[in-house]
Each structure stands twice: as C-alpha cells, then as structure tokens.
Amino acid sequence: MALLLLCALPARAGVVIGGTRFVYRQEQHALNVPLRNASDSAWLVVTRVQSAARWPGARVTAAEAFVVVPPICVLAGGQENTLRLIRTASPLPTDRESLFTLSVATVPSGKVDGNRVQMGVRSALKLIYRPSGLAGEPQQAYRQLRWSAGRGLSVSNPTPYYVTLFNLSINGKTLDNPGVVAPFSTRSLSRELPGKVIQLRWQTLNDYGRVMPPITAHPLRVP
C-alpha cells in the first residue's frame, strides 16, 4: 500500500465511480454510490467518509455522521457493485448543509498486464448532507454571493447551501483551488489585490457536477 501512487481524481483505468459529487438528503434512508470495474483484472476498493478539511473554506464536521457499507470490497474484471452511505445518529445542523469528503481508494490486483503499469488511485469527492425544508434553490445560491474588497478580497454566503467556487478569476487571472463558501459564512480569499478596481467572475457546479453559467460582478473599488 505504501508504494501506491495516490491522487484526488476519479479512477479511470480501473474502477469508475458513478458521480463526482453526492447529495444526501435528510429524507433518504441511504445514498447509493455505483462502482464499475472497467478493466479485466480485480481491484480492491476501500471507502470511508472523512471531514471536509481538504476543501478550503469548508466548515469541518465530524465524519462519524456516516458509515459506508461495505467499507472494503473486491471488484472482479467487468463487475459492478454499489456502496451504501448510511446516516448515523450523530447530530448535524438542520438549518444548513454540511460538507464531508467521500474517499474511495482503489488498489490493483498486482497482475502484470503487458507493458502497462497499474497504480492505485484515491478519489476525494464532495459529500453534502442537505436537511429538509431549506429555503431557496441550491443551484442558484452562487448568484447570491456578496463580495467586498478592503485589505483583501472577502466573500459572504447568505444562503443555507454550500457554494463551490469554480473558475474564479480576479481581473482575468484565475485563482488556484478557490475552494468553497460555507452556508451563512464569510471568508477571505486573497490579501493582495491587483489594482484599485477589481473585476470578479465565477461559476459553480450543481448537484450533478454540471458547470453553471458564469457570473460577472459589478467592479469593486479598493479603498
């Protein structure tokens, strides 16, 4: 295991995960995550739910809120399986979403396949818990972000939904790994601003991983 190359991208050469982000709604008894082995050899799959600490801007919540069944399984070549995420009795906020990380590590069987080298892959996927009865539309929450410029750039999210910042640019320059904006929160994104007038442009991803239309904010003037 120590020799595996681990990265945060969905496995493509072997195990294919049926989604890039998952929403667990309060009224659900469980959430199914489909897996498919697209190769001819067997793969070991190890799955667990972790906190959202890896996502910049996230509010960290204990990962004990979910269990995965089965946590470990073996997929033969061409085989399919389904992981079940089950909510535990651990309390979560009822007035806003909570964010977690679904970690799926896939380990090859070790069988030599011609001249190709198989490597293990660890996929880190967003898992969102959504309570019932939240106001507004989750896919429109990114339109309600409020930006301000002072000693740096800050963004506020007045909605109960997590907003993933995608293709966020300042004066045409894209920020690397801008992260998320947690519900009912304000976070700082940059302490150094390029000039006295700031032009912002951003997108987000909806529940199914689709890129939403871009939004360009009114220019901000730095005091």
Secondary structure in CASP SS format (residue, H / E / C, confidence):
PFRMAT SS
TARGET T0000
AUTHOR 0000-0000-0000
METHOD secondary structure of the structure
MODEL  1
M C 1.00
A C 1.00
L C 1.00
L C 1.00
L C 1.00
L C 1.00
C C 1.00
A E 1.00
L C 1.00
P C 1.00
A C 1.00
R C 1.00
A C 1.00
G C 1.00
V E 1.00
V E 1.00
I E 1.00
G C 1.00
G C 1.00
T C 1.00
R E 1.00
F E 1.00
V E 1.00
Y E 1.00
R E 1.00
Q C 1.00
E C 1.00
Q C 1.00
H C 1.00
A C 1.00
L E 1.00
N E 1.00
V E 1.00
P E 1.00
L E 1.00
R E 1.00
N E 1.00
A C 1.00
S C 1.00
D C 1.00
S C 1.00
A C 1.00
W E 1.00
L E 1.00
V E 1.00
V E 1.00
T E 1.00
R E 1.00
V E 1.00
Q E 1.00
S C 1.00
A C 1.00
A C 1.00
R C 1.00
W C 1.00
P C 1.00
G C 1.00
A C 1.00
R C 1.00
V C 1.00
T C 1.00
A C 1.00
A H 1.00
E H 1.00
A H 1.00
F E 1.00
V E 1.00
V E 1.00
V E 1.00
P C 1.00
P C 1.00
I E 1.00
C E 1.00
V E 1.00
L E 1.00
A C 1.00
G C 1.00
G C 1.00
Q C 1.00
E E 1.00
N E 1.00
T E 1.00
L E 1.00
R E 1.00
L E 1.00
I E 1.00
R E 1.00
T C 1.00
A C 1.00
S C 1.00
P C 1.00
L C 1.00
P C 1.00
T C 1.00
D C 1.00
R C 1.00
E C 1.00
S E 1.00
L E 1.00
F E 1.00
T E 1.00
L E 1.00
S E 1.00
V E 1.00
A E 1.00
T E 1.00
V E 1.00
P E 1.00
S C 1.00
G C 1.00
K C 1.00
V C 1.00
D E 1.00
G C 1.00
N C 1.00
R E 1.00
V C 1.00
Q C 1.00
M C 1.00
G C 1.00
V E 1.00
R E 1.00
S E 1.00
A E 1.00
L E 1.00
K E 1.00
L E 1.00
I E 1.00
Y E 1.00
R E 1.00
P C 1.00
S C 1.00
G C 1.00
L C 1.00
A C 1.00
G C 1.00
E C 1.00
P H 1.00
Q H 1.00
Q H 1.00
A H 1.00
Y H 1.00
R H 1.00
Q H 1.00
L C 1.00
R E 1.00
W E 1.00
S E 1.00
A E 1.00
G C 1.00
R C 1.00
G C 1.00
L E 1.00
S E 1.00
V E 1.00
S E 1.00
N E 1.00
P C 1.00
T C 1.00
P C 1.00
Y C 1.00
Y C 1.00
V E 1.00
T E 1.00
L C 1.00
F E 1.00
N E 1.00
L E 1.00
S E 1.00
I E 1.00
N C 1.00
G C 1.00
K E 1.00
T E 1.00
L C 1.00
D C 1.00
N C 1.00
P C 1.00
G C 1.00
V E 1.00
V E 1.00
A C 1.00
P C 1.00
F C 1.00
S E 1.00
T E 1.00
R E 1.00
S E 1.00
L E 1.00
S E 1.00
R C 1.00
E C 1.00
L C 1.00
P C 1.00
G C 1.00
K C 1.00
V E 1.00
I E 1.00
Q C 1.00
L E 1.00
R E 1.00
W E 1.00
Q E 1.00
T C 1.00
L E 1.00
N C 1.00
D C 1.00
Y C 1.00
G C 1.00
R C 1.00
V E 1.00
M C 1.00
P C 1.00
P C 1.00
I E 1.00
T E 1.00
A C 1.00
H C 1.00
P C 1.00
L E 1.00
R E 1.00
V C 1.00
P C 1.00
END
